[in-house]
């Protein structure tokens, strides 16, 4: 994946999370929402994008006290970025 593709993937991940503000999404849920734009994206690609977005403060991964599943949620900073940059 080229650097440009990775940037577009991160933007698509942000957009998917923006439209799931209340519940957040698992990696699989994100893959389903962006498959039209990135049909060949792997779980690893999505996890790498999430890690970068989390480092930027755009994505939060709340602790799940009942199990091991994770739900990725858009942080306030990520929502503002989406709105300012026309990703919504």
FIFI-590499 format. One record per residue (C-alpha): residue in one letter; x, y, z; residue number from 0. Coordinates in pm, 1 decimal. Example, Ala and Ser with C-alpha at 12.3 -4.5 7.8 and 13.67 -1.06 7.14 Angstrom:
<rs>
(r A, (1230.0, -450.0, 780.0), 0),
(r S, (1367.0, -106.0, 714.0), 1),
</rs>
This chain:
<rs>
(r X, (0.0, 0.0, 0.0), 0),
(r X, (143.1, 337.9, -98.7), 1),
(r X, (168.1, 624.2, 152.3), 2),
(r X, (-118.2, 794.2, -33.3), 3),
(r X, (-330.7, 479.0, -2.4), 4),
(r X, (-256.3, 465.0, 370.3), 5),
(r X, (-368.0, 825.8, 409.3), 6),
(r X, (-692.5, 753.9, 223.6), 7),
(r X, (-744.4, 443.4, 436.0), 8),
(r X, (-707.4, 648.1, 756.4), 9),
(r X, (-958.9, 901.5, 622.4), 10),
(r X, (-1203.9, 621.2, 541.2), 11),
(r X, (-1159.7, 473.7, 889.9), 12),
(r X, (-1231.8, 815.6, 1041.8), 13),
(r X, (-1539.4, 854.4, 823.9), 14),
(r X, (-1670.7, 510.8, 923.5), 15),
(r X, (-1621.7, 591.9, 1291.5), 16),
(r X, (-1779.3, 935.4, 1249.0), 17),
(r X, (-2097.6, 773.5, 1127.2), 18),
(r X, (-2096.5, 537.9, 1427.3), 19),
(r X, (-2047.4, 800.5, 1697.1), 20),
(r X, (-2269.1, 632.3, 1954.7), 21),
(r X, (-2152.9, 273.3, 1940.3), 22),
(r X, (-1808.6, 262.4, 1789.4), 23),
(r X, (-1692.0, -15.3, 1560.7), 24),
(r X, (-1476.4, -324.6, 1576.7), 25),
(r X, (-1202.3, -375.6, 1318.6), 26),
(r X, (-1438.6, -608.6, 1131.9), 27),
(r X, (-1713.3, -347.1, 1137.3), 28),
(r X, (-1476.8, -88.0, 994.4), 29),
(r X, (-1371.1, -330.9, 721.0), 30),
(r X, (-1735.6, -381.3, 622.5), 31),
(r X, (-1798.8, -7.2, 599.0), 32),
(r X, (-1494.9, 73.8, 387.5), 33),
(r X, (-1484.2, -235.3, 165.4), 34),
(r X, (-1618.6, -39.1, -133.1), 35),
(r X, (-1316.3, 193.3, -126.1), 36),
(r X, (-1059.8, -59.5, -0.3), 37),
(r X, (-1170.1, -411.3, -96.3), 38),
(r X, (-820.2, -551.3, -41.2), 39),
(r X, (-759.1, -389.4, 299.8), 40),
(r X, (-651.5, -643.8, 557.5), 41),
(r X, (-717.8, -652.9, 928.7), 42),
(r X, (-354.4, -553.0, 977.5), 43),
(r X, (-399.6, -246.8, 752.2), 44),
(r X, (-700.1, -136.0, 958.5), 45),
(r X, (-522.5, -195.2, 1289.7), 46),
(r X, (-221.5, 7.1, 1170.8), 47),
(r X, (-450.2, 292.0, 1064.2), 48),
(r X, (-627.4, 281.9, 1401.6), 49),
(r X, (-294.9, 287.6, 1587.4), 50),
(r X, (-185.9, 600.3, 1401.1), 51),
(r X, (-523.7, 767.9, 1450.3), 52),
(r X, (-514.9, 678.0, 1818.8), 53),
(r X, (-167.2, 830.5, 1846.5), 54),
(r X, (-302.3, 1152.0, 1694.6), 55),
(r X, (-584.9, 1157.4, 1949.7), 56),
(r X, (-852.2, 1099.3, 1684.0), 57),
(r X, (-958.6, 751.8, 1799.9), 58),
(r X, (-1018.5, 605.2, 2146.0), 59),
(r X, (-1027.3, 237.8, 2236.5), 60),
(r X, (-1228.7, 212.2, 2558.8), 61),
(r X, (-1146.0, -70.8, 2796.1), 62),
(r X, (-1393.9, -358.2, 2781.6), 63),
(r X, (-1425.2, -483.8, 3138.4), 64),
(r X, (-1651.9, -773.3, 3039.0), 65),
(r X, (-1437.3, -935.8, 2775.8), 66),
(r X, (-1169.9, -911.7, 2514.0), 67),
(r X, (-1361.1, -749.9, 2228.5), 68),
(r X, (-1264.8, -395.7, 2138.8), 69),
(r X, (-1469.5, -113.2, 1998.6), 70),
(r X, (-1297.1, 180.1, 1834.7), 71),
(r X, (-1463.7, 515.0, 1896.8), 72),
(r X, (-1407.7, 850.8, 1739.7), 73),
(r X, (-1263.6, 1100.5, 1986.7), 74),
(r X, (-1376.1, 1464.0, 1989.2), 75),
(r X, (-1056.4, 1566.3, 1810.4), 76),
(r X, (-1130.5, 1313.6, 1534.9), 77),
(r X, (-1486.3, 1440.4, 1492.1), 78),
(r X, (-1365.8, 1798.5, 1461.5), 79),
(r X, (-1101.6, 1691.8, 1207.8), 80),
(r X, (-1366.5, 1514.1, 998.0), 81),
(r X, (-1594.0, 1815.8, 1000.5), 82),
(r X, (-1321.3, 2066.9, 922.7), 83),
(r X, (-1182.8, 1859.8, 636.8), 84),
(r X, (-1508.3, 1759.3, 470.1), 85),
(r X, (-1484.6, 1389.0, 556.1), 86),
(r X, (-1848.1, 1367.6, 661.5), 87),
</rs>
